[in-house]
Amino acid sequence: MSKDKNPRRVADNEAMAKTRMLRTSPQKLNLVAQMIRGKKVNKALTDLTFSKKRIADDVKKCLQSAIANAENNHSLDVDELVVAEAYVGKNLTMKRGRPRARGRFGKIVKPFSELTILVRQVEEQA
C-alpha cells in the first residue's frame, strides 16, 4: 500500500519557486521583489535584467524557475503569466567581528534571506 498523494500547495492556475540562502539582507531583497510584484512576467524579466541592484540577477533566476515550473510541471501558458506574489523571509545570520580601538570588538552581521515567487495565469481581457 502506498501513501496518498500530497495535495498541491498552490491553486491549479499557479506555480511557485523558492530560493534560499541569498546573501543579502531581507530589506534590500524586498526592494527588488517590490519592483516585480503584479507585473507580467516578460516585463518583470526586462526590469530585472536592467536593474542596477546586485541581487537582481538572483531574483531573475528565481523568476525564470517559477516560469519553467509553470510551463513544464503545470502546463500553463507563459504569455498569460503574472507575478502574483513575491515575498521575502529571513534566513540565518553569520556573525563576524573586527578588533577596534581600546580593546573593543566591532560586530559585523552578514544576513541571508530567502525569496518566494508565485506566478499566476490570468486570461487577458479582450
DSSP file (Angstrom, degrees, kcal/mol; ACC not computed):
  #  RESIDUE AA STRUCTURE BP1 BP2  ACC     N-H-->O    O-->H-N    N-H-->O    O-->H-N    TCO  KAPPA ALPHA  PHI   PSI    X-CA   Y-CA   Z-CA
    1    1 A M              0   0    0      0, 0.0     2,-0.3     0, 0.0     0, 0.0   0.000 360.0 360.0 360.0 136.9    0.0    0.0    0.0
    2    2 A S        -     0   0    0      1,-0.1     2,-0.1     3,-0.0     3,-0.1  -0.682 360.0 -99.7-107.0 163.3    1.2    3.4   -0.9
    3    3 A K        -     0   0    0     -2,-0.3    -1,-0.1     1,-0.1     3,-0.1  -0.374  45.0 -93.7 -76.0 158.6    0.5    6.8    0.8
    4    4 A D        -     0   0    0      1,-0.1     2,-0.1    -2,-0.1    -1,-0.1  -0.387  49.0 -96.5 -67.7 151.1   -2.0    9.2   -0.6
    5    5 A K        -     0   0    0      1,-0.1    -1,-0.1    -3,-0.1    -3,-0.0  -0.452  41.6-109.8 -69.0 139.2   -0.6   11.8   -3.0
    6    6 A N        -     0   0    0     -2,-0.1    -1,-0.1     1,-0.1     3,-0.1  -0.469  34.7-115.6 -68.5 138.3    0.1   15.2   -1.3
    7    7 A P        -     0   0    0      0, 0.0     2,-0.1     0, 0.0    -1,-0.1  -0.395  37.8 -92.9 -71.6 154.7   -2.3   17.9   -2.3
    8    8 A R        -     0   0    0      1,-0.1     4,-0.1     2,-0.1     0, 0.0  -0.401  23.2-145.3 -67.2 142.6   -0.9   20.9   -4.2
    9    9 A R  S    S+     0   0    0     -2,-0.1     2,-0.3     2,-0.1    -1,-0.1   0.665  83.2  43.9 -81.7 -17.5    0.1   23.8   -2.1
   10   10 A V  S    S-     0   0    0      1,-0.1    -2,-0.1     4,-0.1     6,-0.1  -0.790  97.4 -87.0-123.3 167.9   -1.0   26.3   -4.7
   11   11 A A    >   -     0   0    0     -2,-0.3     3,-1.4     1,-0.1    -1,-0.1  -0.085  43.7-100.8 -68.8 172.1   -4.0   26.6   -7.0
   12   12 A D  T 3  S+     0   0    0      1,-0.3    -1,-0.1    -4,-0.1    -2,-0.0   0.758 122.0  49.4 -68.1 -24.7   -4.3   24.9  -10.4
   13   13 A N  T 3  S+     0   0    0     63,-0.0   108,-2.8   108,-0.0     2,-0.3   0.125 103.8  78.6-100.7  21.6   -3.5   28.1  -12.3
   14   14 A E  E <   -A  120   0A   0     -3,-1.4     2,-0.3   106,-0.2   106,-0.2  -0.883  51.9-170.7-128.6 157.9   -0.4   28.9  -10.2
   15   15 A A  E     -A  119   0A   0    104,-2.2   104,-2.7    -2,-0.3     2,-0.3  -0.980  11.5-155.0-144.3 154.0    3.2   27.9   -9.9
   16   16 A M  E     -A  118   0A   0     -2,-0.3     2,-0.3   102,-0.2   102,-0.2  -0.923  11.0-173.3-133.8 151.8    5.9   28.6   -7.3
   17   17 A A  E     -A  117   0A   0    100,-2.1   100,-2.8    -2,-0.3     2,-0.4  -0.990   9.2-163.9-141.9 144.2    9.6   28.8   -7.0
   18   18 A K  E     -A  116   0A   0     -2,-0.3     2,-0.5    98,-0.2    98,-0.2  -0.990   4.1-165.4-132.6 136.1   11.7   29.4   -3.8
   19   19 A T  E     -A  115   0A   0     96,-2.9    96,-2.7    -2,-0.4     2,-0.2  -0.985  11.9-168.0-121.7 126.9   15.3   30.4   -3.4
   20   20 A R  E     +     0   0A   0     -2,-0.5    94,-0.2    94,-0.2    71,-0.0  -0.698  59.8  30.1-109.8 163.7   17.0   30.0   -0.1
   21   21 A M  E     +     0   0A   0     -2,-0.2     2,-0.5     1,-0.2    -1,-0.2   0.888  65.9 171.4  59.3  46.8   20.4   31.3    1.2
   22   22 A L  E     -A  113   0A   0     91,-3.1    91,-2.3    -3,-0.2     2,-2.2  -0.777  36.2-128.4 -84.5 127.6   20.5   34.6   -0.8
   23   23 A R  S    S+     0   0    0     -2,-0.5     2,-0.3    89,-0.2    89,-0.2  -0.449  75.0  81.1 -84.6  71.5   23.5   36.6    0.6
   24   24 A T  S    S-     0   0    0     -2,-2.2    -2,-0.1    86,-0.1    86,-0.0  -0.961  85.7 -87.2-158.7 164.6   21.8   39.9    1.1
   25   25 A S     >  -     0   0    0     -2,-0.3     4,-2.2     1,-0.1     3,-0.3  -0.480  34.5-121.9 -76.3 150.3   19.6   41.5    3.8
   26   26 A P  H  > S+     0   0    0      0, 0.0     4,-2.2     0, 0.0     5,-0.1   0.828 111.5  59.2 -60.3 -31.2   15.8   40.9    3.5
   27   27 A Q  H  > S+     0   0    0      2,-0.2     4,-1.0     1,-0.2    61,-0.0   0.918 108.7  42.5 -65.1 -43.5   15.3   44.7    3.4
   28   28 A K  H  > S+     0   0    0     -3,-0.3     4,-1.0     1,-0.2     3,-0.2   0.876 114.4  51.2 -70.6 -37.5   17.4   45.1    0.3
   29   29 A L  H  X S+     0   0    0     -4,-2.2     4,-2.3     1,-0.2     3,-0.3   0.859 104.0  58.6 -67.1 -34.6   15.9   42.0   -1.4
   30   30 A N  H  X S+     0   0    0     -4,-2.2     4,-2.4     1,-0.2    -1,-0.2   0.818  97.8  60.5 -66.6 -30.3   12.4   43.3   -0.7
   31   31 A L  H  X S+     0   0    0     -4,-1.0     4,-0.8    -3,-0.2    -1,-0.2   0.892 110.0  41.4 -61.8 -39.0   13.2   46.4   -2.7
   32   32 A V  H  X S+     0   0    0     -4,-1.0     4,-0.6    -3,-0.3     3,-0.3   0.881 113.7  51.8 -76.5 -38.5   13.8   44.3   -5.8
   33   33 A A  H >X S+     0   0    0     -4,-2.3     4,-0.9     1,-0.2     3,-0.9   0.864 106.1  55.9 -64.9 -34.9   10.9   42.0   -5.1
   34   34 A Q  H 3< S+     0   0    0     -4,-2.4     3,-0.2     1,-0.2    -1,-0.2   0.815  98.3  63.8 -64.3 -30.5    8.6   45.0   -4.8
   35   35 A M  H 3< S+     0   0    0     -4,-0.8    -1,-0.2    -3,-0.3    -2,-0.2   0.766 110.2  35.7 -65.9 -27.6    9.7   46.1   -8.3
   36   36 A I  H X< S+     0   0    0     -3,-0.9     3,-1.8    -4,-0.6    47,-0.3   0.535  82.9 122.5-108.2  -8.1    8.2   43.0   -9.9
   37   37 A R  T 3< S+     0   0    0     -4,-0.9    47,-0.2     1,-0.3     3,-0.1  -0.324  84.7   5.3 -61.1 131.6    5.0   42.4   -7.9
   38   38 A G  T 3  S+     0   0    0     45,-2.6    -1,-0.3     1,-0.3     2,-0.2   0.439 101.6 122.4  80.6  -0.4    1.8   42.4  -10.0
   39   39 A K  S <  S-     0   0    0     -3,-1.8    44,-2.9    44,-0.2    -1,-0.3  -0.549  71.6 -98.4 -93.3 159.4    3.7   42.7  -13.4
   40   40 A K  B  >  -B   82   0A   0     42,-0.2     4,-2.4    -2,-0.2    42,-0.2  -0.463  39.1-115.4 -67.7 150.0    3.5   40.4  -16.4
   41   41 A V  H  > S+     0   0    0     40,-1.6     4,-2.5     1,-0.2     5,-0.2   0.840 113.0  54.7 -64.3 -34.1    6.5   38.0  -16.4
   42   42 A N  H  > S+     0   0    0     39,-0.3     4,-1.8     2,-0.2    -1,-0.2   0.927 112.0  44.1 -63.7 -43.2    8.0   39.4  -19.6
   43   43 A K  H  > S+     0   0    0      2,-0.2     4,-2.4     1,-0.2    -2,-0.2   0.887 113.2  51.9 -66.9 -39.7    8.0   43.0  -18.2
   44   44 A A  H  X S+     0   0    0     -4,-2.4     4,-2.2     2,-0.2    -2,-0.2   0.900 109.0  49.8 -64.7 -41.2    9.4   41.7  -14.8
   45   45 A L  H  X S+     0   0    0     -4,-2.5     4,-2.1     2,-0.2    -1,-0.2   0.894 111.2  49.7 -64.5 -39.2   12.2   39.9  -16.5
   46   46 A T  H  X S+     0   0    0     -4,-1.8     4,-1.7     2,-0.2    -2,-0.2   0.920 110.5  49.8 -64.9 -43.8   13.1   43.0  -18.5
   47   47 A D  H  < S+     0   0    0     -4,-2.4     4,-0.3     1,-0.2    -2,-0.2   0.897 112.5  47.2 -61.9 -40.4   13.1   45.1  -15.4
   48   48 A L  H >< S+     0   0    0     -4,-2.2     3,-0.8     1,-0.2    -1,-0.2   0.856 107.7  56.9 -70.7 -34.1   15.4   42.7  -13.5
   49   49 A T  H 3< S+     0   0    0     -4,-2.1    -1,-0.2     1,-0.2    -2,-0.2   0.898 114.9  36.6 -62.6 -40.1   17.8   42.5  -16.5
   50   50 A F  T 3< S+     0   0    0     -4,-1.7    -1,-0.2    -5,-0.1    -2,-0.2   0.273  90.0 118.3-100.6  11.9   18.4   46.2  -16.5
   51   51 A S    <   -     0   0    0     -3,-0.8     6,-0.1    -4,-0.3    -3,-0.0  -0.515  58.1-145.7 -76.3 146.5   18.3   46.8  -12.7
   52   52 A K        +     0   0    0     -2,-0.2     2,-0.2     4,-0.0    -1,-0.1   0.517  65.8 110.2 -89.1  -5.8   21.5   48.1  -11.1
   53   53 A K    >   -     0   0    0      1,-0.1     3,-0.9    -5,-0.1     4,-0.3  -0.480  68.1-138.0 -72.3 139.5   20.9   46.1   -7.9
   54   54 A R  T >  S+     0   0    0      1,-0.2     3,-0.9    -2,-0.2     4,-0.3   0.870 101.4  53.3 -64.4 -37.9   23.4   43.3   -7.4
   55   55 A I  T >> S+     0   0    0      1,-0.2     4,-1.8     2,-0.2     3,-0.5   0.570  83.3  89.5 -78.2  -8.2   20.8   40.8   -6.1
   56   56 A A  H <> S+     0   0    0     -3,-0.9     4,-2.3     1,-0.2    -1,-0.2   0.811  81.3  58.9 -61.1 -30.7   18.5   41.4   -9.2
   57   57 A D  H <> S+     0   0    0     -3,-0.9     4,-1.9    -4,-0.3    -1,-0.2   0.905 106.8  46.4 -64.4 -41.0   20.3   38.5  -11.0
   58   58 A D  H <> S+     0   0    0     -3,-0.5     4,-1.9    -4,-0.3    -2,-0.2   0.864 112.1  50.7 -69.4 -35.6   19.4   36.0   -8.3
   59   59 A V  H  X S+     0   0    0     -4,-1.8     4,-2.4     2,-0.2    -2,-0.2   0.896 109.6  51.4 -67.0 -39.4   15.8   37.3   -8.3
   60   60 A K  H  X S+     0   0    0     -4,-2.3     4,-2.5     1,-0.2    -2,-0.2   0.893 107.8  52.4 -62.9 -40.1   15.7   36.9  -12.1
   61   61 A K  H  X S+     0   0    0     -4,-1.9     4,-1.7     2,-0.2    -1,-0.2   0.899 110.2  48.0 -62.3 -41.9   16.9   33.3  -11.8
   62   62 A C  H  X S+     0   0    0     -4,-1.9     4,-2.1     2,-0.2    -2,-0.2   0.898 111.3  50.5 -66.4 -41.2   14.2   32.5   -9.3
   63   63 A L  H  X S+     0   0    0     -4,-2.4     4,-2.3     1,-0.2    -2,-0.2   0.902 108.9  51.2 -64.4 -40.9   11.5   34.1  -11.5
   64   64 A Q  H  X S+     0   0    0     -4,-2.5     4,-2.3     1,-0.2    -1,-0.2   0.862 108.8  52.4 -63.7 -34.9   12.8   32.1  -14.5
   65   65 A S  H  X S+     0   0    0     -4,-1.7     4,-2.4     2,-0.2    -2,-0.2   0.896 108.6  49.6 -66.5 -40.5   12.5   28.9  -12.3
   66   66 A A  H  X S+     0   0    0     -4,-2.1     4,-2.1     2,-0.2    -2,-0.2   0.891 111.3  49.4 -65.0 -39.0    8.9   29.8  -11.5
   67   67 A I  H  X S+     0   0    0     -4,-2.3     4,-2.2     2,-0.2    -2,-0.2   0.914 111.2  49.0 -65.5 -42.9    8.1   30.3  -15.2
   68   68 A A  H  X S+     0   0    0     -4,-2.3     4,-2.9     1,-0.2     5,-0.5   0.885 110.2  51.5 -64.7 -38.9    9.7   27.0  -16.1
   69   69 A N  H  X>S+     0   0    0     -4,-2.4     4,-1.6     1,-0.2     5,-1.3   0.911 110.6  49.0 -62.1 -42.1    7.7   25.2  -13.3
   70   70 A A  H  <5S+     0   0    0     -4,-2.1     6,-2.6     3,-0.2     4,-0.3   0.903 117.5  40.4 -64.0 -41.2    4.5   26.8  -14.6
   71   71 A E  H  <5S+     0   0    0     -4,-2.2     4,-0.4     4,-0.2    -2,-0.2   0.939 126.8  28.7 -75.0 -47.9    5.3   25.7  -18.2
   72   72 A N  H  <5S+     0   0    0     -4,-2.9    -3,-0.2    -5,-0.2    -2,-0.2   0.889 129.0  32.3 -86.5 -41.5    6.7   22.2  -17.6
   73   73 A N  T  <5S+     0   0    0     -4,-1.6    -3,-0.2    -5,-0.5    -2,-0.1   0.831 134.0  23.4 -88.1 -33.1    5.1   20.9  -14.4
   74   74 A H  S   <S-     0   0    0     -5,-1.3    -3,-0.2    -4,-0.3    -2,-0.1   0.344  93.8-129.4-118.9   5.2    1.6   22.6  -14.6
   75   75 A S        +     0   0    0     -4,-0.4     2,-0.3    -6,-0.3    -4,-0.2   0.879  48.2 160.5  44.3  54.7    1.3   23.2  -18.4
   76   76 A L        -     0   0    0     -6,-2.6     2,-0.5    -9,-0.2    -1,-0.2  -0.684  47.8-101.3 -97.9 157.0    0.3   26.9  -18.0
   77   77 A D    >   -     0   0    0     -2,-0.3     3,-1.1     1,-0.2     4,-0.1  -0.684  24.3-152.2 -81.8 122.2    0.6   29.4  -20.9
   78   78 A V  G >  S+     0   0    0     -2,-0.5     3,-1.3     1,-0.3   -37,-0.2   0.823  91.3  60.6 -65.4 -33.1    3.8   31.6  -20.4
   79   79 A D  G 3  S+     0   0    0      1,-0.3    -1,-0.3   -38,-0.1   -37,-0.1   0.700 105.8  47.9 -70.4 -17.9    2.3   34.6  -22.2
   80   80 A E  G <  S+     0   0    0     -3,-1.1    42,-2.5   -40,-0.1    -1,-0.3   0.278  85.0 120.1-104.8  10.3   -0.5   34.9  -19.7
   81   81 A L  E <   - C   0 121A   0     -3,-1.3   -40,-1.6    40,-0.2     2,-0.3  -0.537  38.2-173.9 -82.3 143.0    1.6   34.6  -16.5
   82   82 A V  E     -BC  40 120A   0     38,-2.3    38,-2.8   -42,-0.2     2,-1.2  -0.977  35.5-111.1-130.3 143.4    1.7   37.4  -13.9
   83   83 A V  E     + C   0 119A   0    -44,-2.9   -45,-2.6    -2,-0.3    36,-0.2  -0.648  40.7 176.3 -73.9 100.2    3.8   37.7  -10.8
   84   84 A A  E     +     0   0A   0     34,-1.6     2,-0.3    -2,-1.2    -1,-0.2   0.928  63.0   6.1 -75.4 -46.3    1.1   37.2   -8.2
   85   85 A E  E     + C   0 118A   0     33,-1.9    33,-3.0    -3,-0.2     2,-0.3  -0.991  52.3 176.3-139.4 145.8    3.3   37.2   -5.1
   86   86 A A  E     + C   0 117A   0     -2,-0.3     2,-0.3    31,-0.2    31,-0.2  -0.819  21.8 170.5-146.1 104.9    6.9   37.8   -4.4
   87   87 A Y  E     - C   0 116A   0     29,-2.2    29,-2.6    -2,-0.3     2,-0.3  -0.879  20.7-143.3-126.7 157.8    7.8   37.8   -0.7
   88   88 A V  E     - C   0 115A   0     -2,-0.3     2,-0.3    27,-0.2    27,-0.2  -0.861  13.7-173.8-120.4 142.7   10.9   37.7    1.3
   89   89 A G  E     - C   0 114A   0     25,-2.6    25,-2.6    -2,-0.3     2,-0.2  -0.920  27.8-103.8-133.0 161.6   11.9   36.0    4.5
   90   90 A K  E     + C   0 113A   0     -2,-0.3    23,-0.2    23,-0.2     2,-0.2  -0.485  34.3 179.7 -79.2 153.4   14.8   36.0    6.9
   91   91 A N  E     -     0   0A   0     21,-2.0    21,-0.1     1,-0.3    23,-0.1  -0.498  45.5 -39.2-129.9-156.2   17.4   33.2    6.9
   92   92 A L  E     -     0   0A   0     -2,-0.2    20,-1.9    19,-0.1     2,-0.4  -0.184  49.8-141.0 -70.4 165.6   20.5   32.7    9.0
   93   93 A T  E     - C   0 111A   0     18,-0.2     2,-0.4    -3,-0.1    -1,-0.0  -0.988   7.8-142.4-128.5 122.0   22.9   35.5   10.0
   94   94 A M  E     - C   0 110A   0     16,-2.4    16,-2.9    -2,-0.4     2,-0.6  -0.694  15.9-146.0 -81.8 132.5   26.6   34.9   10.1
   95   95 A K  E     + C   0 109A   0     -2,-0.4     2,-0.3    14,-0.2    14,-0.2  -0.885  27.5 163.4-102.6 123.6   28.2   36.8   13.0
   96   96 A R  E     - C   0 108A   0     12,-3.6    12,-3.1    -2,-0.6     2,-0.3  -0.801  14.8-158.7-128.0 171.1   31.7   38.1   12.4
   97   97 A G  E     - C   0 107A   0     -2,-0.3    10,-0.2    10,-0.2     8,-0.0  -0.957  11.7-151.9-150.7 169.1   33.8   40.7   14.1
   98   98 A R  E     - C   0 106A   0      8,-1.9     8,-3.5    -2,-0.3     2,-0.1  -0.989  30.5-112.8-144.8 131.2   36.7   43.1   13.8
   99   99 A P  E     - C   0 105A   0      0, 0.0     6,-0.2     0, 0.0     2,-0.2  -0.430  39.1-170.8 -66.3 136.4   39.0   44.3   16.6
  100  100 A R    >   -     0   0    0      4,-2.5     3,-0.7     1,-0.2     4,-0.3  -0.577  32.0 -61.1-118.9-177.7   38.6   48.0   17.3
  101  101 A A  G >  S+     0   0    0      1,-0.2     3,-1.3    -2,-0.2    -1,-0.2  -0.232 112.4  20.3 -67.1 153.7   40.4   50.6   19.3
  102  102 A R  G 3  S-     0   0    0      1,-0.3    -1,-0.2     2,-0.0     0, 0.0   0.813 132.1 -61.3  58.1  37.1   40.9   50.3   23.1
  103  103 A G  G <  S+     0   0    0     -3,-0.7    -1,-0.3     1,-0.2    -2,-0.2   0.621  98.7 138.4  74.3  12.9   40.2   46.5   23.2
  104  104 A R    <   -     0   0    0     -3,-1.3    -4,-2.5    -4,-0.3     2,-0.4  -0.351  47.3-130.8 -88.7 174.1   36.7   46.7   21.8
  105  105 A F  E     - C   0  99A   0     -6,-0.2     2,-0.6    -2,-0.1    -4,-0.0  -0.983   7.7-145.0-131.5 119.8   35.1   44.5   19.3
  106  106 A G  E     - C   0  98A   0     -8,-3.5    -8,-1.9    -2,-0.4     2,-0.3  -0.760  20.8-138.1 -88.2 121.0   33.2   45.7   16.2
  107  107 A K  E     - C   0  97A   0     -2,-0.6     2,-0.5   -10,-0.2   -10,-0.2  -0.610  18.5-171.0 -82.1 132.7   30.3   43.4   15.4
  108  108 A I  E     - C   0  96A   0    -12,-3.1   -12,-3.6    -2,-0.3     2,-0.4  -0.989   2.9-165.3-123.0 122.0   29.7   42.6   11.8
  109  109 A V  E     - C   0  95A   0     -2,-0.5   -14,-0.2   -14,-0.2   -12,-0.0  -0.908   5.7-164.8-108.8 135.7   26.5   40.7   10.8
  110  110 A K  E     - C   0  94A   0    -16,-2.9   -16,-2.4    -2,-0.4     2,-0.1  -0.855  18.4-159.2-119.4  93.5   26.1   39.1    7.4
  111  111 A P  E     - C   0  93A   0      0, 0.0     2,-0.3     0, 0.0   -18,-0.2  -0.374   7.7-159.2 -79.3 152.1   22.5   38.3    6.9
  112  112 A F  E     -     0   0A   0    -20,-1.9   -21,-2.0   -89,-0.2     2,-0.3  -0.873  12.2-172.5-118.4 156.5   21.0   35.8    4.4
  113  113 A S  E     -AC  22  90A   0    -91,-2.3   -91,-3.1    -2,-0.3     2,-0.3  -0.905  14.7-133.4-142.8 171.9   17.4   35.8    3.1
  114  114 A E  E     - C   0  89A   0    -25,-2.6   -25,-2.6    -2,-0.3     2,-0.4  -0.957  12.3-151.7-132.1 152.6   15.0   33.7    1.1
  115  115 A L  E     -AC  19  88A   0    -96,-2.7   -96,-2.9    -2,-0.3     2,-0.5  -0.969   5.3-167.8-128.9 134.3   12.7   34.6   -1.7
  116  116 A T  E     -AC  18  87A   0    -29,-2.6   -29,-2.2    -2,-0.4     2,-0.5  -0.989   6.8-170.2-122.7 126.6    9.4   33.0   -2.8
  117  117 A I  E     -AC  17  86A   0   -100,-2.8  -100,-2.1    -2,-0.5     2,-0.5  -0.970   2.1-168.4-119.6 129.1    7.8   33.9   -6.2
  118  118 A L  E     -AC  16  85A   0    -33,-3.0   -33,-1.9    -2,-0.5   -34,-1.6  -0.970   5.2-164.9-117.5 120.8    4.3   32.8   -7.1
  119  119 A V  E     -AC  15  83A   0   -104,-2.7  -104,-2.2    -2,-0.5     2,-0.4  -0.848   4.5-163.7-106.8 144.7    3.2   33.2  -10.7
  120  120 A R  E     -AC  14  82A   0    -38,-2.8   -38,-2.3    -2,-0.4     2,-0.6  -0.967  18.4-127.7-129.5 141.0   -0.5   33.0  -11.8
  121  121 A Q  E     - C   0  81A   0   -108,-2.8     2,-0.4    -2,-0.4   -40,-0.2  -0.785  30.0-179.2 -89.1 121.9   -2.1   32.5  -15.2
  122  122 A V        -     0   0    0    -42,-2.5     2,-0.3    -2,-0.6    -2,-0.0  -0.977  27.5-122.8-122.3 136.1   -4.7   35.2  -15.9
  123  123 A E        -     0   0    0     -2,-0.4     2,-0.2     1,-0.1   -43,-0.0  -0.582  32.3-116.9 -76.6 134.9   -6.7   35.3  -19.1
  124  124 A E        -     0   0    0     -2,-0.3     2,-0.3     1,-0.1    -1,-0.1  -0.491  24.7-120.9 -74.2 139.1   -6.4   38.6  -21.0
  125  125 A Q              0   0    0     -2,-0.2    -1,-0.1     1,-0.1     0, 0.0  -0.627 360.0 360.0 -79.7 135.4   -9.5   40.7  -21.3
  126  126 A A              0   0    0     -2,-0.3    -1,-0.1     0, 0.0    -2,-0.0   0.452 360.0 360.0 -87.0 360.0  -10.4   41.4  -25.0
